[in-house]
Amino acid sequence: MPNKEIIELEKEIEILRSQPDSSELVDALNRIAYACLHSDPKKAETYALEALDLAKILGIVNEQANCNALLGVFHLEAGNFDEALSHCRSAMEIYENLEDKHGIASVHSRLGNIFLVQGLIDKALEHYHTALKKKQECDVGRKELASFYFNIGVCYATLDRLELAISFYEHAKSVWEESSDHSNLVCLYNNIGTVFGKKNELDNAREYFLKALDLSEELGERKQKAGTLGNLGSLHEDLCEYQTALDYYVRSLELYEELGNRRGIAYACCCAGGACTHLERLDEAEAFAERGLEITRTLKLKDYEIICLEKITNLYEKKDDLKKALMFSLELNTCLEEHLNEKSMEKIARLQVQFETEKKEKEAEIYRLKNEDLSRINNQLRVALVHVKRLQGLLPICANCKKIRDDDGYWQQIELYISDNSEAKFSHGICPECAIKLYGKDLIGDQLSL
């Protein structure tokens, strides 16, 4: 059932359709597309595409970016990663041309989401930190930063840096609970519950999952509800309550099928297959696991493929079909090796780029310093050359007192002029001829010095 926001937006759009060339209609279509994203993604796509077409006709560039960003989110939810990246990059290009820091931050966050669900955590963190930095440059309040802290928390939780994840989650939690942002709280409670599950604090985990379930039902957000049901299934599987776990997984799968969310379908099938294996319902387990494996391979979800292969291997061991168990075990090892190699190559490539960047920066700094030194030395040589030329040239000197006229027309003592224009220093004495003139012949042999 549509929530109140969607109903109100539908009424607003109905009125605005009488003015089809209105930019307000584009904005309303985008807002209703976002509102429908989790509860009815197909309707969300329809509205977003209509908004994009109208924005192009009207030449409203910023709304074209908003539409592309929203379509990126839709395709991410559906597991269409190439389409999601394409729309996000189109949005990014527009926002960068407009120098819209808010828009740039938003797209970086969505790119982070795309890489996160594909298991590329380092790339996701890079985009999330860039998004946070761009948003902070806009001098916004705590409320606008909360989602960026949440996303970074998700990455750290995925990397099993649990205390760090909780610290980022708590920042978002304080903001969203204060503002009664129930939609974001559903997702946050699920993630906090998952962290507590990893810490084996299962009562705390259950408390947060049930909070999330109540809110998702209240809001009519089926996608969030499907995820929460899957989390509760995983919790009960950890408690060895396999039938309860399977019930939750099946309810989750049904919602994902209604939504057309292939990524969710793949994960729910994997989990349901594992629960059926524990319950000795091996034919059902096989059907679930094989369906999940097929979808994960189609979507190239390595993390989910590894989970599926583990569960299928366990299934065939349970069926005493050791040939198939061995076959899937070998596939699992190959998949793990490829996954590790991909991660390693990605890390090596990133380090190489970092090394090249730092190398160029250092070379540029050395070049700058060399140029500064060269410029300073050249200036010194230039001044010295002027002095040399001055000393080599014809000097105007008084025929009587021997003073020298400088370039400014002033007369200076010869020793002062030479000291100022060369490295020479003077000490004073009296030559023999002058000594005779000044003191007489009797002092010729004396060594006089002043």
PyMOL commands that set and color helices and strands:
alter all, ss='L'
color gray80, all
select helices_A, chain A and resi 4-16+23-36+41-58+61-78+81-98+101-117+121-137+142-158+162-178+182-198+202-219+222-238+242-259+262-278+282-299+302-318+322-392+414-421+432-439+441-443
alter helices_A, ss='H'
color red, helices_A
select strands_A, chain A and resi 404-405+411-412
alter strands_A, ss='S'
color yellow, strands_A
deselect
rebuild
show_as cartoon
